[in-house]
Amino acid sequence: MEKYFKKEGRYSYYEAGVGTPIVVLHGLMGGLSNFDAVASYFSEKGYKIVIPDLPIYSQSLLKTNVKSFAKYVKDFITFKGFDRVILLGNSLGGHIALYHTKMYPEKVAGLVLTGSSGLYESAMGDSYPKRGDYEYIKKKAEAVFYDPKIATKELVDEVYASVNDRIKLIKTLTIAKSAIRHNMAKDLPKMHVQTCLIWGKNDTVTPPNVAQEFNELLPNATLYWIDNCGHAAMMEQPEEFNRLLEDWLSHTHLKAH
């Protein structure tokens, strides 16, 4: 990823490709590399893939909430000079994408959600206090995926370090509370943007019934399932994820021109 990484002003981001912009929003524990397969595939297909590094742990506590992150995304889109973008978000990134779409609908041509929060929040704040226990953190990290091997030692180490960093822990819990406060159930029926839902059938963090609820509440949603797949479909089943996303992009005419 380094090759495509840019730092300009207050923004750090990955960018590749030329064409219709797809702005990708990562989750709480998710680095930009979670989207390697999406970025390398669609940047060759007439899309400009842009993945901003969200200031999840670097904003002041007062700005550590879904609404502030959505504003950050809007400022970033303006900074990049994009007119309208397709937003793709996983987990907390999906929630930020939804809230951004609620606040700035004119900026969003299409929405792609995978394992998104926004309706159901058991995921984040339920059992953090056992933070010194590496094995426990490893189990929690493995539970995110259908295949626990995807939770590499490197990934577990990263989560463990975050959870044992007191400031990060406080911010994680602050975000979890903010996610509950910014529940989207009442807003979704008013959001008419074309939306693609790609969900792992075995997601235990935002289970399949959450995807069904998104599908029912969003007027222009299309729901796709991926078997043998957990909470981060774009990491666990990247080829299938890309195939479904490409299918949706061409059906909704959001394909590259």
VOVEX-415030 format. One line per 10 residues: number of its first residue (from 1); their letters; for each residue x, y, z of N, C-alpha, C, O, CB. Coordinates in steps of 0.02 Angstrom, whole numbers. Glycine has a CB too. Layout:
<nodes>
NUM) A) X Y Z X Y Z X Y Z X Y Z X Y Z; ...
</nodes>
This chain:
<nodes>
1) MEKYFKKEGR) 40 -61 0 0 0 0 43 64 0 20 116 -24 -46 0 60; 104 62 27 143 123 36 148 165 -27 144 226 -27 214 106 60; 156 129 -82 168 162 -146 113 213 -162 126 264 -194 172 110 -202; 53 200 -140 -4 242 -157 -25 287 -99 -78 319 -102 -63 200 -180; 15 288 -47 -7 324 13 13 397 8 70 413 -12 23 293 77; -33 442 25 -19 514 20 -35 548 86 -80 527 123 -60 546 -37; 2 600 100 -13 641 159 -17 713 134 32 739 108 40 632 216; -75 744 142 -85 813 121 -125 849 174 -181 829 190 -120 816 51; -97 903 201 -132 940 253 -149 894 311 -105 859 337 -196 972 226; -212 894 331 -230 851 388 -253 781 366 -277 742 407 -286 885 428
11) YSYYEAGVGT) -245 766 302 -270 701 278 -213 654 259 -164 673 227 -315 712 217; -220 592 281 -178 538 256 -225 490 220 -278 473 247 -137 501 315; -206 468 161 -252 424 125 -215 384 72 -160 402 50 -309 465 94; -247 330 52 -223 287 -3 -264 307 -64 -323 321 -59 -232 210 15; -232 308 -122 -268 323 -183 -239 283 -241 -178 279 -249 -267 399 -198; -283 254 -281 -260 217 -340 -314 220 -394 -373 221 -379 -242 143 -323; -292 220 -456 -339 217 -511 -364 285 -533 -350 336 -502 -398 174 -492; -402 284 -589 -430 345 -617 -502 330 -634 -518 276 -659 -389 369 -681; -547 378 -621 -617 368 -640 -665 388 -585 -650 430 -544 -629 296 -660; -722 355 -585 -775 368 -536 -746 357 -466 -721 303 -452 -837 323 -548
21) PIVVLHGLMG) -751 406 -421 -721 395 -355 -762 350 -309 -823 359 -301 -711 462 -321; -729 300 -281 -757 260 -227 -716 276 -164 -657 262 -161 -755 181 -243; -750 306 -115 -716 323 -52 -732 268 -1 -790 255 14 -740 394 -25; -680 237 24 -686 178 67 -674 198 140 -625 231 156 -637 122 45; -720 178 185 -715 196 256 -704 133 297 -745 87 298 -779 233 280; -648 131 332 -630 72 372 -665 74 439 -694 124 459 -553 69 382; -663 17 474 -696 11 539 -649 28 596 -595 55 586 -723 -58 548; -672 12 656 -637 32 717 -569 -2 722 -519 31 737 -679 14 777; -567 -67 710 -505 -104 717 -474 -117 648 -425 -154 642 -516 -170 754; -504 -87 597 -483 -106 529 -435 -56 499 -449 3 497 -542 -113 485
31) GLSNFDAVAS) -378 -81 477 -331 -37 441 -351 -31 368 -397 -64 345 -260 -63 447; -315 12 333 -329 23 262 -315 -41 222 -345 -52 170 -287 81 235; -268 -82 247 -249 -142 210 -306 -194 206 -303 -240 165 -187 -174 242; -357 -186 248 -415 -231 244 -448 -228 175 -484 -274 155 -467 -213 298; -434 -174 139 -467 -164 74 -420 -173 15 -435 -152 -40 -496 -94 72; -363 -206 28 -314 -217 -26 -346 -246 -89 -335 -221 -144 -258 -264 -2; -385 -298 -80 -413 -334 -139 -462 -290 -177 -463 -290 -238 -448 -399 -117; -503 -252 -140 -551 -206 -172 -513 -153 -211 -529 -138 -269 -598 -173 -119; -462 -124 -178 -424 -69 -209 -388 -92 -272 -391 -58 -323 -374 -41 -159; -355 -150 -268 -316 -170 -326 -362 -190 -384 -345 -180 -442 -268 -229 -308
41) YFSEKGYKIV) -420 -218 -369 -466 -240 -421 -500 -180 -456 -497 -173 -517 -520 -287 -392; -532 -137 -415 -574 -84 -445 -533 -26 -473 -557 12 -515 -623 -58 -394; -471 -18 -448 -430 36 -476 -408 20 -548 -386 64 -584 -367 47 -432; -416 -44 -567 -401 -64 -636 -463 -63 -680 -460 -77 -740 -369 -134 -638; -520 -46 -650 -585 -54 -686 -618 14 -699 -679 16 -711 -632 -99 -645; -580 67 -696 -610 133 -710 -637 168 -649 -681 211 -654 -665 124 -760; -611 150 -591 -630 184 -529 -568 213 -496 -514 185 -501 -668 137 -481; -578 269 -462 -525 296 -420 -542 274 -348 -593 296 -321 -519 375 -426; -500 232 -319 -512 208 -251 -474 252 -202 -413 259 -207 -491 133 -244; -511 282 -155 -480 326 -107 -499 302 -37 -558 296 -21 -502 401 -118
51) IPDLPIYSQS) -448 290 4 -461 264 72 -430 312 123 -370 307 137 -432 191 81; -470 358 151 -442 403 201 -429 366 266 -467 322 286 -488 462 213; -376 385 300 -362 359 366 -406 400 415 -391 458 428 -285 364 384; -458 369 440 -505 407 483 -473 422 551 -436 381 578 -571 366 493; -486 481 578 -453 503 640 -487 474 702 -504 510 749 -453 579 644; -497 407 701 -536 376 754 -504 386 822 -539 397 872 -543 301 740; -438 383 825 -404 390 889 -368 456 898 -335 468 949 -355 333 899; -373 500 847 -333 561 852 -374 625 862 -346 678 874 -291 569 790; -440 620 858 -482 679 872 -488 688 947 -475 642 986 -552 673 838; -507 749 968 -523 760 1038 -583 716 1057 -621 695 1014 -538 835 1053
61) LLKTNVKSFA) -589 702 1122 -645 659 1144 -712 687 1122 -758 650 1105 -645 651 1221; -719 753 1123 -783 784 1104 -799 770 1031 -858 771 1011 -780 859 1116; -747 758 991 -759 745 920 -755 671 904 -754 652 845 -709 783 877; -752 629 955 -748 557 944 -819 529 941 -843 497 987 -706 521 1000; -852 543 885 -921 518 876 -937 512 802 -902 540 759 -972 564 912; -990 476 789 -1008 459 719 -1019 522 678 -998 527 621 -1072 415 718; -1053 572 708 -1070 633 672 -1006 672 651 -1002 696 595 -1115 678 714; -958 677 697 -896 712 681 -856 676 627 -826 708 583 -852 720 744; -856 609 630 -820 571 578 -854 581 510 -820 586 459 -818 496 596; -921 585 509 -957 597 447 -939 665 418 -931 673 358 -1034 592 458
71) KYVKDFITFK) -933 715 462 -912 782 440 -841 781 412 -826 814 362 -917 833 499; -798 742 444 -728 735 421 -728 707 350 -689 730 307 -688 688 469; -770 657 337 -774 627 271 -798 678 219 -771 682 164 -822 565 271; -848 718 238 -873 769 193 -817 820 177 -809 839 119 -934 805 223; -780 841 228 -725 889 217 -672 858 171 -643 892 129 -694 910 284; -660 794 181 -609 759 140 -632 757 66 -593 769 21 -597 686 167; -696 741 55 -723 737 -13 -718 806 -47 -700 811 -106 -798 713 -12; -732 859 -9 -726 927 -34 -653 943 -50 -637 971 -102 -754 979 17; -609 924 -4 -537 935 -12 -512 902 -76 -470 930 -112 -499 907 49; -537 842 -90 -516 806 -151 -548 833 -214 -529 815 -269 -532 732 -144
81) GFDRVILLGN) -597 878 -206 -630 907 -265 -679 860 -299 -695 870 -358 -578 929 -314; -702 808 -263 -751 763 -294 -820 794 -290 -838 827 -241 -750 693 -258; -859 784 -342 -927 809 -342 -972 760 -303 -999 777 -250 -954 819 -415; -978 699 -330 -1016 647 -295 -973 585 -294 -933 573 -339 -1086 634 -329; -983 545 -242 -941 485 -235 -985 424 -219 -1042 431 -197 -887 494 -180; -957 365 -230 -986 304 -202 -950 293 -136 -888 293 -134 -978 242 -252; -987 283 -83 -958 271 -17 -962 197 -1 -1015 167 -8 -993 313 39; -907 168 20 -905 97 39 -880 92 111 -825 115 126 -860 54 -10; -920 63 156 -899 60 226 -909 -8 257 -959 -42 244 -935 111 266; -861 -28 299 -867 -90 337 -872 -73 411 -835 -30 436 -806 -138 324
91) SLGGHIALYH) -919 -106 446 -924 -100 519 -938 -26 538 -986 3 512 -860 -125 553; -898 3 581 -907 74 599 -903 118 537 -938 169 532 -855 96 651; -861 99 489 -856 138 426 -922 141 389 -938 192 358 -802 108 382; -960 87 392 -1027 86 362 -1074 135 396 -1113 170 364 -1057 16 364; -1069 137 462 -1111 182 502 -1094 255 484 -1138 297 476 -1100 170 579; -1029 270 478 -1007 337 461 -1033 355 390 -1055 411 378 -929 344 464; -1029 306 344 -1054 316 276 -1129 332 277 -1152 377 241 -1040 254 231; -1166 296 317 -1239 307 322 -1253 377 350 -1296 413 325 -1271 254 367; -1217 395 403 -1230 460 435 -1210 516 387 -1244 568 384 -1192 465 502; -1156 507 351 -1135 556 301 -1189 563 248 -1205 619 227 -1068 534 268
101) TKMYPEKVAG) -1219 508 227 -1270 509 175 -1333 544 200 -1367 580 163 -1288 437 153; -1349 534 264 -1406 570 294 -1393 646 293 -1438 684 277 -1418 545 367; -1332 666 312 -1317 738 318 -1302 772 252 -1320 830 242 -1258 747 364; -1270 735 206 -1249 766 142 -1270 723 83 -1227 699 45 -1171 777 141; -1335 712 74 -1356 665 21 -1333 685 -49 -1322 643 -92 -1432 659 21; -1324 751 -59 -1304 775 -126 -1234 753 -145 -1215 757 -203 -1308 851 -128; -1195 729 -96 -1126 708 -109 -1120 634 -128 -1067 611 -149 -1082 723 -48; -1176 597 -119 -1170 523 -122 -1209 495 -182 -1270 501 -186 -1196 491 -57; -1172 465 -228 -1203 435 -288 -1227 364 -272 -1275 340 -302 -1153 434 -347; -1193 330 -226 -1211 262 -209 -1178 243 -143 -1130 274 -122 -1191 213 -265
111) LVLTGSSGLY) -1206 191 -111 -1183 171 -45 -1173 96 -45 -1216 58 -68 -1235 193 11; -1116 74 -18 -1102 2 -13 -1086 -12 61 -1040 16 89 -1042 -19 -60; -1125 -57 91 -1116 -73 162 -1101 -147 170 -1134 -189 139 -1179 -53 203; -1052 -162 211 -1037 -232 226 -1024 -237 301 -980 -203 328 -975 -259 185; -1062 -280 336 -1055 -287 408 -1060 -219 443 -1021 -205 489 -988 -320 425; -1108 -178 421 -1111 -109 446 -1145 -106 514 -1192 -143 528 -1148 -65 397; -1119 -61 556 -1157 -45 616 -1205 12 597 -1205 36 541 -1110 -24 676; -1246 33 645 -1296 83 630 -1365 63 652 -1408 105 665 -1296 98 557; -1376 -4 657 -1441 -29 681 -1432 -72 744 -1476 -76 785 -1475 -70 626; -1374 -103 749 -1366 -154 801 -1296 -150 827 -1248 -156 789 -1382 -225 774
121) ESAMGDSYPK) -1289 -140 891 -1222 -127 918 -1202 -174 974 -1188 -151 1029 -1217 -56 942; -1200 -239 962 -1172 -280 1016 -1096 -280 1008 -1059 -300 1052 -1201 -353 1015; -1076 -256 949 -1009 -271 926 -954 -242 969 -904 -275 983 -1001 -248 858; -963 -180 990 -902 -145 1010 -892 -143 1085 -838 -158 1109 -904 -76 984; -943 -124 1123 -928 -109 1192 -944 -165 1241 -941 -154 1302 -966 -48 1212; -961 -224 1216 -993 -272 1262 -946 -301 1313 -967 -315 1370 -1024 -327 1223; -883 -312 1297 -843 -351 1345 -770 -331 1343 -726 -373 1345 -849 -425 1331; -759 -266 1340 -690 -243 1336 -648 -250 1399 -587 -257 1394 -690 -175 1317; -677 -248 1460 -634 -240 1518 -580 -293 1528 -530 -280 1561 -676 -240 1578; -588 -353 1499 -535 -403 1509 -476 -388 1464 -456 -430 1424 -561 -475 1495
131) RGDYEYIKKK) -448 -329 1470 -405 -308 1417 -335 -336 1421 -299 -336 1371 -402 -234 1415; -313 -359 1480 -245 -384 1485 -235 -454 1457 -179 -478 1450 -223 -383 1556; -290 -487 1440 -289 -559 1425 -281 -571 1349 -328 -563 1311 -353 -593 1451; -220 -589 1328 -206 -596 1256 -250 -650 1224 -276 -640 1169 -132 -613 1246; -257 -706 1258 -296 -762 1229 -369 -741 1217 -400 -759 1167 -294 -823 1276; -395 -702 1265 -464 -678 1259 -471 -632 1198 -517 -638 1158 -486 -640 1324; -423 -587 1190 -424 -540 1134 -417 -579 1068 -449 -563 1018 -366 -488 1140; -375 -631 1069 -365 -672 1009 -432 -705 990 -451 -705 931 -311 -727 1022; -467 -732 1040 -533 -764 1026 -582 -713 997 -620 -728 951 -562 -796 1090; -582 -653 1026 -628 -601 1002 -611 -582 929 -655 -573 888 -624 -538 1048
141) AEAVFYDPKI) -547 -577 915 -526 -559 847 -544 -615 798 -568 -602 743 -449 -546 845; -533 -678 819 -550 -734 775 -625 -738 762 -646 -759 708 -526 -800 807; -665 -718 812 -738 -723 805 -765 -676 752 -822 -685 729 -771 -708 872; -726 -628 732 -747 -582 679 -752 -618 612 -790 -598 568 -698 -522 675; -712 -671 605 -709 -706 540 -741 -775 545 -744 -805 598 -636 -713 517; -764 -800 488 -787 -869 484 -727 -916 492 -730 -966 528 -825 -883 418; -673 -899 458 -612 -938 462 -563 -903 510 -535 -851 492 -579 -948 391; -553 -930 571 -513 -894 621 -441 -881 599 -407 -838 627 -512 -933 684; -418 -918 548 -348 -908 525 -337 -839 495 -280 -815 490 -329 -961 475; -391 -806 475 -384 -739 446 -360 -690 500 -329 -639 484 -452 -714 416
151) ATKELVDEVY) -375 -705 563 -349 -663 618 -277 -682 630 -261 -720 676 -393 -673 683; -233 -655 589 -161 -670 595 -134 -643 661 -166 -603 694 -122 -639 535; -75 -666 678 -43 -641 740 -35 -565 736 -45 -529 785 26 -675 750; -17 -541 678 -8 -469 669 -73 -431 684 -72 -379 718 15 -454 596; -128 -457 659 -193 -425 671 -211 -427 745 -234 -377 773 -247 -458 629; -202 -485 776 -218 -493 848 -174 -446 889 -198 -413 936 -208 -567 871; -110 -442 872 -64 -398 908 -88 -325 904 -84 -288 953 7 -403 879; -112 -306 846 -135 -238 836 -196 -223 880 -200 -171 912 -152 -226 761; -244 -269 881 -303 -261 922 -284 -259 996 -308 -217 1034 -355 -317 909; -240 -304 1014 -217 -308 1084 -185 -242 1106 -197 -217 1161 -166 -367 1093
161) ASVNDRIKLI) -143 -215 1062 -109 -151 1078 -161 -95 1086 -155 -54 1132 -58 -133 1023; -211 -94 1042 -263 -42 1046 -301 -47 1111 -314 4 1144 -312 -48 987; -319 -108 1130 -360 -118 1189 -321 -104 1252 -350 -86 1304 -388 -190 1190; -256 -111 1249 -214 -99 1308 -188 -27 1312 -153 -8 1359 -156 -146 1309; -206 13 1262 -188 83 1263 -247 120 1295 -302 121 1268 -172 111 1189; -235 151 1353 -291 178 1392 -330 230 1352 -392 231 1354 -265 208 1456; -295 274 1317 -330 327 1279 -372 295 1224 -430 314 1213 -279 377 1249; -343 245 1189 -381 212 1136 -441 176 1164 -495 175 1134 -335 162 1098; -432 146 1223 -489 110 1254 -546 159 1269 -604 145 1254 -466 73 1318; -528 215 1299 -579 266 1315 -615 288 1251 -676 296 1250 -547 327 1351
171) KTLTIAKSAI) -575 298 1199 -605 321 1136 -649 267 1104 -701 282 1075 -551 343 1086; -627 205 1110 -667 149 1083 -735 147 1118 -787 139 1085 -630 82 1092; -735 154 1184 -798 152 1221 -840 213 1206 -902 209 1203 -784 148 1297; -808 271 1195 -844 332 1176 -878 322 1108 -935 343 1099 -795 392 1172; -842 290 1062 -871 277 995 -930 228 1001 -981 236 968 -817 248 947; -921 177 1043 -975 128 1052 -1039 162 1077 -1094 148 1054 -954 72 1102; -1031 208 1124 -1090 245 1150 -1119 290 1096 -1180 295 1089 -1070 288 1213; -1075 321 1058 -1098 365 1004 -1137 325 951 -1187 348 925 -1039 401 971; -1113 264 937 -1147 222 886 -1218 205 909 -1264 205 868 -1107 156 875; -1226 192 973 -1293 177 999 -1338 240 995 -1396 236 976 -1289 152 1074
181) RHNMAKDLPK) -1308 297 1013 -1345 361 1010 -1366 379 940 -1420 407 929 -1303 418 1040; -1324 362 891 -1338 380 822 -1368 321 784 -1350 307 727 -1274 404 787; -1415 286 816 -1450 231 782 -1488 259 721 -1521 311 726 -1498 194 831; -1484 223 665 -1509 250 602 -1580 227 583 -1606 245 531 -1462 231 547; -1611 186 625 -1674 154 605 -1727 203 579 -1760 189 529 -1704 115 665; -1734 261 612 -1785 310 591 -1765 347 527 -1808 371 490 -1798 361 646; -1701 351 515 -1677 389 456 -1678 350 391 -1689 378 338 -1606 413 469; -1668 284 396 -1657 244 336 -1714 249 285 -1701 254 225 -1648 172 355; -1778 247 307 -1832 250 256 -1832 314 215 -1861 315 160 -1899 244 290; -1799 367 239 -1797 430 202 -1736 434 156 -1727 483 120 -1797 490 250
191) MHVQTCLIWG) -1693 383 158 -1631 385 120 -1639 345 55 -1640 284 56 -1572 357 162; -1644 382 -1 -1663 349 -64 -1603 331 -108 -1612 310 -165 -1709 395 -103; -1543 340 -82 -1484 325 -121 -1481 249 -138 -1502 208 -98 -1420 346 -83; -1456 233 -198 -1447 163 -216 -1396 132 -167 -1341 157 -159 -1422 155 -291; -1417 77 -136 -1374 47 -84 -1362 -27 -98 -1409 -65 -113 -1406 56 -15; -1299 -47 -92 -1279 -117 -101 -1260 -144 -32 -1216 -117 1 -1219 -124 -152; -1293 -197 -11 -1277 -230 53 -1244 -297 37 -1274 -340 5 -1342 -241 98; -1181 -305 58 -1147 -370 47 -1131 -397 117 -1093 -367 154 -1081 -362 3; -1161 -455 133 -1157 -479 202 -1133 -551 207 -1153 -594 168 -1225 -474 235; -1090 -562 255 -1069 -630 270 -1125 -667 306 -1153 -643 355 -1005 -630 312
201) KNDTVTPPNV) -1142 -727 280 -1195 -768 310 -1178 -786 382 -1222 -801 422 -1206 -832 269; -1113 -786 399 -1090 -808 465 -1065 -750 508 -1025 -760 554 -1035 -861 458; -1087 -690 493 -1067 -631 531 -1098 -636 601 -1159 -637 608 -1089 -565 495; -1055 -638 652 -1082 -640 720 -1081 -571 753 -1110 -562 806 -1041 -690 763; -1048 -523 720 -1043 -456 749 -1105 -415 731 -1138 -386 774 -979 -420 724; -1121 -413 666 -1184 -384 643 -1219 -440 605 -1211 -447 544 -1173 -318 596; -1258 -481 641 -1285 -543 612 -1330 -532 551 -1351 -476 538 -1323 -581 665; -1345 -587 515 -1385 -581 453 -1451 -544 462 -1473 -509 416 -1399 -649 427; -1484 -550 519 -1548 -515 527 -1539 -439 524 -1585 -402 507 -1581 -534 594; -1478 -415 540 -1463 -343 535 -1464 -323 461 -1491 -271 442 -1394 -326 567
211) AQEFNELLPN) -1433 -365 419 -1434 -352 347 -1505 -350 320 -1523 -308 279 -1392 -405 309; -1546 -397 344 -1616 -399 322 -1653 -335 341 -1694 -309 303 -1652 -461 351; -1638 -312 402 -1671 -250 425 -1649 -190 383 -1690 -149 365 -1655 -238 500; -1584 -186 369 -1560 -133 324 -1596 -137 257 -1618 -86 230 -1483 -138 313; -1603 -197 231 -1634 -208 166 -1707 -186 166 -1731 -159 117 -1628 -281 146; -1742 -200 221 -1812 -180 226 -1820 -104 235 -1866 -75 206 -1846 -216 285; -1775 -73 273 -1784 -2 290 -1759 45 235 -1786 100 227 -1748 13 355; -1708 24 197 -1681 68 145 -1720 58 80 -1724 2 55 -1605 53 133; -1750 111 53 -1796 103 -4 -1763 74 -67 -1796 38 -104 -1825 170 -21; -1698 89 -79 -1666 65 -141 -1607 20 -127 -1553 28 -155 -1644 125 -182
221) ATLYWIDNCG) -1618 -28 -83 -1563 -73 -64 -1567 -139 -104 -1621 -162 -122 -1565 -88 11; -1509 -167 -117 -1503 -235 -144 -1458 -274 -97 -1403 -251 -81 -1474 -234 -218; -1481 -332 -76 -1443 -372 -26 -1412 -433 -59 -1446 -472 -93 -1489 -393 32; -1347 -442 -48 -1311 -501 -73 -1281 -538 -13 -1256 -507 35 -1254 -480 -124; -1283 -603 -15 -1255 -644 39 -1191 -678 16 -1184 -697 -43 -1306 -697 63; -1144 -687 62 -1085 -728 48 -1081 -783 100 -1080 -770 160 -1019 -684 48; -1079 -846 76 -1075 -903 122 -1005 -910 152 -956 -884 125 -1093 -969 85; -1001 -944 209 -937 -957 243 -897 -892 251 -838 -887 233 -895 -1008 202; -931 -843 278 -901 -776 281 -927 -739 343 -986 -740 358 -917 -736 217; -881 -706 377 -898 -669 438 -910 -595 426 -943 -575 378 -844 -678 489
231) HAAMMEQPEE) -881 -554 470 -897 -483 476 -861 -439 425 -882 -383 411 -881 -459 546; -806 -463 396 -766 -422 351 -760 -458 283 -708 -486 266 -695 -408 381; -815 -456 245 -819 -495 183 -764 -477 134 -739 -520 98 -887 -484 150; -745 -414 132 -695 -392 82 -626 -420 98 -582 -422 54 -692 -315 78; -615 -443 160 -552 -476 178 -557 -551 171 -510 -584 149 -532 -457 249; -615 -578 191 -621 -650 198 -638 -684 132 -613 -739 117 -674 -667 249; -680 -651 92 -700 -680 27 -692 -625 -27 -741 -605 -58 -775 -707 28; -630 -602 -36 -621 -542 -79 -645 -551 -151 -673 -504 -180 -549 -523 -80; -635 -611 -179 -655 -619 -250 -731 -616 -258 -756 -584 -304 -629 -686 -277; -765 -649 -212 -839 -649 -215 -865 -578 -200 -912 -555 -232 -868 -700 -164
241) FNRLLEDWLS) -834 -545 -152 -854 -476 -135 -848 -432 -197 -894 -395 -214 -809 -448 -76; -790 -436 -230 -779 -394 -290 -828 -410 -346 -852 -366 -382 -707 -402 -315; -842 -475 -353 -889 -496 -406 -959 -466 -394 -991 -440 -440 -893 -574 -410; -982 -471 -331 -1049 -446 -314 -1052 -370 -321 -1101 -342 -345 -1068 -467 -243; -999 -338 -298 -998 -265 -302 -998 -242 -375 -1033 -194 -393 -936 -236 -264; -960 -276 -416 -957 -257 -487 -1026 -268 -520 -1048 -228 -561 -903 -298 -524; -1059 -323 -501 -1126 -338 -527 -1174 -281 -509 -1212 -257 -551 -1151 -405 -497; -1172 -261 -446 -1217 -207 -423 -1200 -141 -458 -1246 -105 -479 -1211 -198 -346; -1137 -125 -464 -1117 -62 -496 -1143 -59 -568 -1164 -6 -591 -1040 -54 -495; -1140 -116 -603 -1164 -113 -673 -1241 -111 -675 -1269 -79 -719 -1138 -173 -713
251) HTHLKAH) -1274 -146 -629 -1348 -144 -628 -1375 -75 -612 -1427 -55 -637 -1374 -194 -579; -1340 -40 -569 -1365 26 -548 -1337 82 -592 -1349 141 -579 -1348 39 -474; -1300 63 -643 -1269 111 -689 -1221 159 -652 -1211 215 -673 -1323 151 -725; -1193 135 -597 -1141 173 -564 -1073 150 -588 -1021 166 -560 -1146 168 -487; -1075 110 -642 -1012 84 -667 -970 139 -697 -995 193 -714 -1025 29 -719; -907 125 -704 -860 175 -731 -879 191 -803 -900 147 -841 -787 150 -726; -870 253 -821 -885 275 -891 -820 283 -928 -820 300 -987 -925 342 -892
</nodes>
